[in-house]
């Protein structure tokens, strides 16, 4: 996951709305374009 984030294909953020924080990953625009190809 870290490599994909470093390549700009994923973004991440911490979700702290629940009792335990968790890191949520999403595809970036570049990641979406790569998946669509």
N, CA, C, O and CB atoms as a CASP TS submission, in Angstrom:
PFRMAT TS
TARGET T0000
AUTHOR 0000-0000-0000
METHOD Language model
MODEL 1
PARENT N/A
ATOM      1  N   UNK     1       0.830  -1.186   0.000  1.00  0.00           N
ATOM      2  CA  UNK     1       0.000   0.000   0.000  1.00  0.00           C
ATOM      3  C   UNK     1       0.879   1.255   0.000  1.00  0.00           C
ATOM      4  O   UNK     1       0.580   2.245  -0.668  1.00  0.00           O
ATOM      5  CB  UNK     1      -0.947  -0.005   1.215  1.00  0.00           C
ATOM      6  N   UNK     2       1.953   1.185   0.756  1.00  0.00           N
ATOM      7  CA  UNK     2       2.827   2.360   0.845  1.00  0.00           C
ATOM      8  C   UNK     2       3.441   2.701  -0.511  1.00  0.00           C
ATOM      9  O   UNK     2       3.546   3.873  -0.873  1.00  0.00           O
ATOM     10  CB  UNK     2       3.939   2.120   1.875  1.00  0.00           C
ATOM     11  N   UNK     3       3.842   1.680  -1.254  1.00  0.00           N
ATOM     12  CA  UNK     3       4.420   1.931  -2.582  1.00  0.00           C
ATOM     13  C   UNK     3       3.402   2.578  -3.514  1.00  0.00           C
ATOM     14  O   UNK     3       3.727   3.513  -4.245  1.00  0.00           O
ATOM     15  CB  UNK     3       4.935   0.623  -3.200  1.00  0.00           C
ATOM     16  N   UNK     4       2.179   2.080  -3.485  1.00  0.00           N
ATOM     17  CA  UNK     4       1.136   2.664  -4.337  1.00  0.00           C
ATOM     18  C   UNK     4       0.856   4.105  -3.941  1.00  0.00           C
ATOM     19  O   UNK     4       0.587   4.950  -4.795  1.00  0.00           O
ATOM     20  CB  UNK     4      -0.154   1.837  -4.254  1.00  0.00           C
ATOM     21  N   UNK     5       0.919   4.381  -2.655  1.00  0.00           N
ATOM     22  CA  UNK     5       0.722   5.750  -2.183  1.00  0.00           C
ATOM     23  C   UNK     5       1.891   6.632  -2.627  1.00  0.00           C
ATOM     24  O   UNK     5       1.687   7.770  -3.049  1.00  0.00           O
ATOM     25  CB  UNK     5       0.575   5.781  -0.642  1.00  0.00           C
ATOM     26  N   UNK     6       3.108   6.108  -2.532  1.00  0.00           N
ATOM     27  CA  UNK     6       4.286   6.864  -2.970  1.00  0.00           C
ATOM     28  C   UNK     6       4.254   7.147  -4.470  1.00  0.00           C
ATOM     29  O   UNK     6       4.762   8.174  -4.919  1.00  0.00           O
ATOM     30  CB  UNK     6       5.561   6.102  -2.616  1.00  0.00           C
ATOM     31  N   UNK     7       3.661   6.242  -5.242  1.00  0.00           N
ATOM     32  CA  UNK     7       3.555   6.414  -6.690  1.00  0.00           C
ATOM     33  C   UNK     7       2.395   7.327  -7.079  1.00  0.00           C
ATOM     34  O   UNK     7       2.232   7.652  -8.255  1.00  0.00           O
ATOM     35  CB  UNK     7       3.391   5.064  -7.364  1.00  0.00           C
ATOM     36  N   UNK     8       1.595   7.740  -6.111  1.00  0.00           N
ATOM     37  CA  UNK     8       0.475   8.631  -6.385  1.00  0.00           C
ATOM     38  C   UNK     8      -0.778   7.920  -6.860  1.00  0.00           C
ATOM     39  O   UNK     8      -1.688   8.561  -7.386  1.00  0.00           O
ATOM     40  CB  UNK     8       0.876   9.632  -7.399  1.00  0.00           C
ATOM     41  N   UNK     9      -0.842   6.596  -6.683  1.00  0.00           N
ATOM     42  CA  UNK     9      -2.006   5.836  -7.137  1.00  0.00           C
ATOM     43  C   UNK     9      -3.060   5.692  -6.052  1.00  0.00           C
ATOM     44  O   UNK     9      -4.217   5.393  -6.347  1.00  0.00           O
ATOM     45  CB  UNK     9      -1.580   4.468  -7.613  1.00  0.00           C
ATOM     46  N   UNK    10      -2.672   5.903  -4.804  1.00  0.00           N
ATOM     47  CA  UNK    10      -3.592   5.839  -3.670  1.00  0.00           C
ATOM     48  C   UNK    10      -3.434   7.078  -2.813  1.00  0.00           C
ATOM     49  O   UNK    10      -2.372   7.699  -2.787  1.00  0.00           O
ATOM     50  CB  UNK    10      -3.350   4.569  -2.831  1.00  0.00           C
ATOM     51  N   UNK    11      -4.494   7.430  -2.116  1.00  0.00           N
ATOM     52  CA  UNK    11      -4.425   8.448  -1.071  1.00  0.00           C
ATOM     53  C   UNK    11      -4.892   7.792   0.223  1.00  0.00           C
ATOM     54  O   UNK    11      -5.619   6.799   0.195  1.00  0.00           O
ATOM     55  CB  UNK    11      -5.301   9.717  -1.427  1.00  0.00           C
ATOM     56  N   UNK    12      -4.478   8.342   1.341  1.00  0.00           N
ATOM     57  CA  UNK    12      -4.898   7.765   2.617  1.00  0.00           C
ATOM     58  C   UNK    12      -5.223   8.876   3.602  1.00  0.00           C
ATOM     59  O   UNK    12      -4.741  10.003   3.492  1.00  0.00           O
ATOM     60  CB  UNK    12      -3.803   6.838   3.191  1.00  0.00           C
ATOM     61  N   UNK    13      -6.052   8.520   4.561  1.00  0.00           N
ATOM     62  CA  UNK    13      -6.385   9.446   5.648  1.00  0.00           C
ATOM     63  C   UNK    13      -6.797   8.617   6.853  1.00  0.00           C
ATOM     64  O   UNK    13      -7.212   7.466   6.720  1.00  0.00           O
ATOM     65  CB  UNK    13      -7.525  10.447   5.230  1.00  0.00           C
ATOM     66  N   UNK    14      -6.681   9.210   8.014  1.00  0.00           N
ATOM     67  CA  UNK    14      -7.071   8.530   9.244  1.00  0.00           C
ATOM     68  C   UNK    14      -8.534   8.791   9.538  1.00  0.00           C
ATOM     69  O   UNK    14      -8.980   9.938   9.517  1.00  0.00           O
ATOM     70  CB  UNK    14      -6.198   8.984  10.423  1.00  0.00           C
ATOM     71  N   UNK    15      -9.283   7.737   9.810  1.00  0.00           N
ATOM     72  CA  UNK    15     -10.686   7.832  10.212  1.00  0.00           C
ATOM     73  C   UNK    15     -10.728   7.661  11.727  1.00  0.00           C
ATOM     74  O   UNK    15     -10.447   6.580  12.244  1.00  0.00           O
ATOM     75  CB  UNK    15     -11.585   6.749   9.480  1.00  0.00           C
ATOM     76  N   UNK    16     -11.076   8.722  12.427  1.00  0.00           N
ATOM     77  CA  UNK    16     -11.089   8.687  13.893  1.00  0.00           C
ATOM     78  C   UNK    16     -12.504   8.798  14.452  1.00  0.00           C
ATOM     79  O   UNK    16     -12.686   9.143  15.620  1.00  0.00           O
ATOM     80  CB  UNK    16     -10.226   9.812  14.454  1.00  0.00           C
ATOM     81  N   UNK    17     -13.501   8.508  13.626  1.00  0.00           N
ATOM     82  CA  UNK    17     -14.881   8.652  14.089  1.00  0.00           C
ATOM     83  C   UNK    17     -15.301   7.516  15.011  1.00  0.00           C
ATOM     84  O   UNK    17     -16.238   7.674  15.793  1.00  0.00           O
ATOM     85  CB  UNK    17     -15.822   8.721  12.904  1.00  0.00           C
ATOM     86  N   UNK    18     -14.624   6.376  14.932  1.00  0.00           N
ATOM     87  CA  UNK    18     -14.973   5.254  15.795  1.00  0.00           C
ATOM     88  C   UNK    18     -13.987   5.175  16.953  1.00  0.00           C
ATOM     89  O   UNK    18     -13.087   6.008  17.069  1.00  0.00           O
ATOM     90  CB  UNK    18     -14.987   3.927  14.997  1.00  0.00           C
ATOM     91  N   UNK    19     -14.157   4.189  17.794  1.00  0.00           N
ATOM     92  CA  UNK    19     -13.331   4.093  18.997  1.00  0.00           C
ATOM     93  C   UNK    19     -11.854   3.877  18.673  1.00  0.00           C
ATOM     94  O   UNK    19     -10.985   4.376  19.388  1.00  0.00           O
ATOM     95  CB  UNK    19     -13.830   2.964  19.876  1.00  0.00           C
ATOM     96  N   UNK    20     -11.564   3.139  17.603  1.00  0.00           N
ATOM     97  CA  UNK    20     -10.173   2.902  17.217  1.00  0.00           C
ATOM     98  C   UNK    20      -9.897   3.590  15.889  1.00  0.00           C
ATOM     99  O   UNK    20     -10.639   3.385  14.929  1.00  0.00           O
ATOM    100  CB  UNK    20      -9.870   1.381  17.119  1.00  0.00           C
ATOM    101  N   UNK    21      -8.856   4.394  15.812  1.00  0.00           N
ATOM    102  CA  UNK    21      -8.530   5.038  14.536  1.00  0.00           C
ATOM    103  C   UNK    21      -8.109   3.991  13.501  1.00  0.00           C
ATOM    104  O   UNK    21      -7.484   2.985  13.837  1.00  0.00           O
ATOM    105  CB  UNK    21      -7.406   6.087  14.728  1.00  0.00           C
ATOM    106  N   UNK    22      -8.459   4.242  12.247  1.00  0.00           N
ATOM    107  CA  UNK    22      -8.041   3.343  11.185  1.00  0.00           C
ATOM    108  C   UNK    22      -7.658   4.157   9.962  1.00  0.00           C
ATOM    109  O   UNK    22      -8.192   5.242   9.733  1.00  0.00           O
ATOM    110  CB  UNK    22      -9.156   2.332  10.844  1.00  0.00           C
ATOM    111  N   UNK    23      -6.743   3.635   9.190  1.00  0.00           N
ATOM    112  CA  UNK    23      -6.275   4.313   7.997  1.00  0.00           C
ATOM    113  C   UNK    23      -7.112   3.841   6.811  1.00  0.00           C
ATOM    114  O   UNK    23      -7.226   2.641   6.559  1.00  0.00           O
ATOM    115  CB  UNK    23      -4.760   4.050   7.759  1.00  0.00           C
ATOM    116  N   UNK    24      -7.695   4.795   6.087  1.00  0.00           N
ATOM    117  CA  UNK    24      -8.570   4.495   4.959  1.00  0.00           C
ATOM    118  C   UNK    24      -7.840   4.887   3.677  1.00  0.00           C
ATOM    119  O   UNK    24      -7.328   5.999   3.553  1.00  0.00           O
ATOM    120  CB  UNK    24      -9.944   5.246   5.084  1.00  0.00           C
ATOM    121  N   UNK    25      -7.803   3.955   2.728  1.00  0.00           N
ATOM    122  CA  UNK    25      -7.147   4.192   1.444  1.00  0.00           C
ATOM    123  C   UNK    25      -8.189   4.358   0.354  1.00  0.00           C
ATOM    124  O   UNK    25      -9.227   3.698   0.358  1.00  0.00           O
ATOM    125  CB  UNK    25      -6.185   3.039   1.097  1.00  0.00           C
ATOM    126  N   UNK    26      -7.893   5.255  -0.582  1.00  0.00           N
ATOM    127  CA  UNK    26      -8.747   5.467  -1.755  1.00  0.00           C
ATOM    128  C   UNK    26      -7.845   5.612  -2.972  1.00  0.00           C
ATOM    129  O   UNK    26      -6.699   6.048  -2.865  1.00  0.00           O
ATOM    130  CB  UNK    26      -9.668   6.731  -1.581  1.00  0.00           C
ATOM    131  N   UNK    27      -8.380   5.239  -4.131  1.00  0.00           N
ATOM    132  CA  UNK    27      -7.595   5.436  -5.347  1.00  0.00           C
ATOM    133  C   UNK    27      -7.608   6.916  -5.722  1.00  0.00           C
ATOM    134  O   UNK    27      -8.607   7.611  -5.540  1.00  0.00           O
ATOM    135  CB  UNK    27      -8.149   4.568  -6.513  1.00  0.00           C
ATOM    136  N   UNK    28      -6.496   7.373  -6.239  1.00  0.00           N
ATOM    137  CA  UNK    28      -6.395   8.753  -6.714  1.00  0.00           C
ATOM    138  C   UNK    28      -6.888   8.805  -8.159  1.00  0.00           C
ATOM    139  O   UNK    28      -7.271   7.776  -8.716  1.00  0.00           O
ATOM    140  CB  UNK    28      -4.924   9.287  -6.601  1.00  0.00           C
ATOM    141  N   UNK    29      -6.883   9.977  -8.767  1.00  0.00           N
ATOM    142  CA  UNK    29      -7.273  10.091 -10.181  1.00  0.00           C
ATOM    143  C   UNK    29      -6.375   9.225 -11.051  1.00  0.00           C
ATOM    144  O   UNK    29      -6.848   8.517 -11.939  1.00  0.00           O
ATOM    145  CB  UNK    29      -7.211  11.561 -10.651  1.00  0.00           C
ATOM    146  N   UNK    30      -5.068   9.290 -10.786  1.00  0.00           N
ATOM    147  CA  UNK    30      -4.133   8.470 -11.562  1.00  0.00           C
ATOM    148  C   UNK    30      -4.414   6.985 -11.354  1.00  0.00           C
ATOM    149  O   UNK    30      -4.338   6.200 -12.299  1.00  0.00           O
ATOM    150  CB  UNK    30      -2.678   8.794 -11.173  1.00  0.00           C
ATOM    151  N   UNK    31      -4.736   6.602 -10.136  1.00  0.00           N
ATOM    152  CA  UNK    31      -5.064   5.209  -9.848  1.00  0.00           C
ATOM    153  C   UNK    31      -6.334   4.774 -10.556  1.00  0.00           C
ATOM    154  O   UNK    31      -6.404   3.661 -11.078  1.00  0.00           O
ATOM    155  CB  UNK    31      -5.212   5.002  -8.353  1.00  0.00           C
ATOM    156  N   UNK    32      -7.341   5.643 -10.581  1.00  0.00           N
ATOM    157  CA  UNK    32      -8.583   5.340 -11.295  1.00  0.00           C
ATOM    158  C   UNK    32      -8.326   5.164 -12.788  1.00  0.00           C
ATOM    159  O   UNK    32      -8.877   4.260 -13.416  1.00  0.00           O
ATOM    160  CB  UNK    32      -9.620   6.451 -11.066  1.00  0.00           C
ATOM    161  N   UNK    33      -7.485   6.031 -13.354  1.00  0.00           N
ATOM    162  CA  UNK    33      -7.175   5.937 -14.781  1.00  0.00           C
ATOM    163  C   UNK    33      -6.418   4.647 -15.087  1.00  0.00           C
ATOM    164  O   UNK    33      -6.660   4.018 -16.117  1.00  0.00           O
ATOM    165  CB  UNK    33      -6.351   7.156 -15.234  1.00  0.00           C
ATOM    166  N   UNK    34      -5.517   4.255 -14.215  1.00  0.00           N
ATOM    167  CA  UNK    34      -4.764   3.018 -14.418  1.00  0.00           C
ATOM    168  C   UNK    34      -5.691   1.809 -14.360  1.00  0.00           C
ATOM    169  O   UNK    34      -5.545   0.879 -15.153  1.00  0.00           O
ATOM    170  CB  UNK    34      -3.649   2.886 -13.366  1.00  0.00           C
ATOM    171  N   UNK    35      -6.632   1.814 -13.440  1.00  0.00           N
ATOM    172  CA  UNK    35      -7.571   0.697 -13.330  1.00  0.00           C
ATOM    173  C   UNK    35      -8.507   0.620 -14.534  1.00  0.00           C
ATOM    174  O   UNK    35      -8.903  -0.471 -14.945  1.00  0.00           O
ATOM    175  CB  UNK    35      -8.385   0.824 -12.050  1.00  0.00           C
ATOM    176  N   UNK    36      -8.861   1.772 -15.097  1.00  0.00           N
ATOM    177  CA  UNK    36      -9.779   1.804 -16.230  1.00  0.00           C
ATOM    178  C   UNK    36      -9.099   1.375 -17.533  1.00  0.00           C
ATOM    179  O   UNK    36      -9.776   0.990 -18.486  1.00  0.00           O
ATOM    180  CB  UNK    36     -10.362   3.201 -16.386  1.00  0.00           C
ATOM    181  N   UNK    37      -7.776   1.439 -17.579  1.00  0.00           N
ATOM    182  CA  UNK    37      -7.039   1.100 -18.817  1.00  0.00           C
ATOM    183  C   UNK    37      -6.997  -0.387 -19.069  1.00  0.00           C
ATOM    184  O   UNK    37      -6.419  -0.829 -20.061  1.00  0.00           O
ATOM    185  CB  UNK    37      -5.620   1.633 -18.754  1.00  0.00           C
TER
END
